[in-house]
Amino acid sequence: MIAHSTEDLSRVRGALDFFLRNATGMSDDDVTDELVDVTDIEGHYGNPSVMLSSQISRKSDSVKLARFIRENMSPEDVEDLRSEMPDRLDDDQLFHMRFDKQAAFLGKLVLSSSSDAITVKVKIATYPKNRLQAGLIVEELFG
């Protein structure tokens, strides 16, 4: 996720922490610094920005994140996600979602189509690689 120079970095970080704390079971007092990579970048017009990224690799935390997302989305967002599932699952079996940064800072999950959002990519592992099986797993997790 990108924190633009016009945004308060602590608020953007708070929005990311909303996801991380719910995925890992950390309390609001726990520091998530070890989970977040911070990179200074330059925007398209030369403006300074900060890229925040994190990777959750433990299966139990990934399942917690999926449950958290599914249980906290509005019925309308769940329906949108369900209808868009095939388009959100790419050939590498990554399931793509975007969430509104402002809503996340306020403790709410709202799907977004904006490029200025919290991007969540969930790797759906199947062996052998099978898109149909991955789609069933996505439906089970988020449908």
C-alpha positions in Angstrom: 0.0 0.0 0.0 1.2 3.5 -0.7 1.2 6.4 1.7 1.3 9.5 -0.4 3.1 12.7 0.7 -0.3 14.3 1.3 -1.4 11.6 3.7 -0.5 11.1 7.4 1.8 8.1 7.5 0.6 7.1 11.0 -3.0 7.0 9.8 -2.1 4.9 6.7 -0.1 2.6 9.0 -3.1 2.3 11.3 -5.2 1.1 8.4 -2.6 -1.6 7.6 -2.3 -2.5 11.3 -6.1 -3.1 11.3 -5.6 -6.0 9.0 -2.3 -7.3 10.5 -3.6 -7.3 14.1 -6.7 -9.2 13.1 -4.8 -11.7 11.0 -2.2 -12.4 13.7 -4.3 -12.0 16.9 -2.1 -9.2 18.1 -3.6 -6.7 20.5 -4.0 -3.0 19.8 -1.0 -2.4 22.1 1.3 -4.8 20.2 3.8 -3.3 17.8 3.7 -4.6 14.2 7.0 -3.1 13.1 8.6 -6.5 12.5 5.7 -7.4 10.2 5.9 -4.3 7.9 8.5 -3.4 5.3 8.7 0.3 4.7 10.3 1.6 1.5 10.7 5.2 0.4 9.6 5.6 -3.2 9.1 8.4 -5.7 5.7 9.0 -7.2 4.9 9.5 -10.9 5.4 13.3 -10.6 8.5 13.0 -8.4 6.6 13.4 -5.2 8.0 11.4 -2.2 5.8 8.5 -1.0 6.2 5.5 1.2 5.3 1.9 0.3 4.2 -0.3 3.2 4.0 -4.0 2.6 3.6 -7.1 4.7 3.5 -10.8 4.0 1.6 -13.3 6.2 3.0 -16.7 5.5 1.7 -18.9 8.3 -1.4 -20.8 7.2 -3.2 -20.2 10.5 -2.7 -16.5 10.2 -3.9 -16.6 6.6 -7.1 -18.4 7.6 -7.6 -15.8 10.4 -7.2 -13.0 7.9 -9.7 -14.7 5.5 -12.3 -15.2 8.3 -11.8 -11.6 9.5 -12.4 -10.3 6.0 -15.4 -12.4 5.3 -17.0 -11.8 8.7 -16.6 -8.0 8.5 -17.7 -7.2 5.0 -21.1 -5.8 4.3 -23.6 -8.1 2.6 -23.3 -6.0 -0.6 -19.5 -6.3 -0.6 -19.8 -10.1 0.0 -22.1 -10.3 -3.0 -19.8 -8.2 -5.2 -16.8 -10.3 -4.1 -18.7 -13.5 -4.9 -19.8 -12.3 -8.4 -16.2 -11.2 -9.2 -14.4 -14.2 -7.8 -13.3 -15.7 -11.2 -11.9 -12.3 -12.3 -10.1 -11.8 -9.0 -8.2 -15.2 -9.2 -5.2 -14.9 -11.5 -3.2 -17.6 -13.3 -0.7 -17.8 -10.4 -3.6 -18.6 -8.1 -3.5 -15.2 -6.3 -6.8 -13.9 -5.2 -6.9 -10.1 -5.4 -8.9 -7.7 -3.2 -8.6 -4.0 -2.5 -10.0 -2.3 0.6 -10.6 1.4 1.3 -7.8 2.9 3.4 -10.0 5.5 5.1 -12.6 2.9 6.1 -9.8 0.6 7.4 -8.4 3.4 9.5 -11.9 3.7 11.1 -12.1 0.0 11.7 -14.3 -1.0 8.8 -13.8 -3.2 5.8 -15.1 -1.8 2.5 -14.1 -3.2 -0.9 -12.7 -0.6 -3.2 -11.9 -0.4 -6.9 -9.5 2.5 -6.4 -5.8 2.0 -7.0 -5.2 4.0 -3.8 -6.3 1.2 -1.5 -5.0 -1.6 0.7 -4.2 -4.4 -1.6 -4.6 -7.9 -0.3 -3.4 -10.9 -2.3 -4.1 -14.4 -1.0 -2.1 -17.2 -2.5 -4.3 -20.2 -3.0 -2.0 -23.3 -3.0 -3.1 -26.5 -4.7 -1.0 -29.4 -5.7 -0.9 -29.9 -8.6 -1.7 -26.4 -9.6 -5.5 -26.4 -10.4 -7.5 -23.2 -11.0 -10.8 -24.9 -10.5 -9.7 -26.3 -7.1 -8.3 -22.9 -6.2 -11.7 -21.3 -7.1 -13.5 -23.7 -4.8 -11.1 -22.8 -1.9 -11.7 -19.1 -2.6 -15.4 -19.7 -2.5 -15.1 -21.6 0.8 -13.0 -18.8 2.3 -14.8 -15.7 1.1 -18.1 -16.8 -0.4 
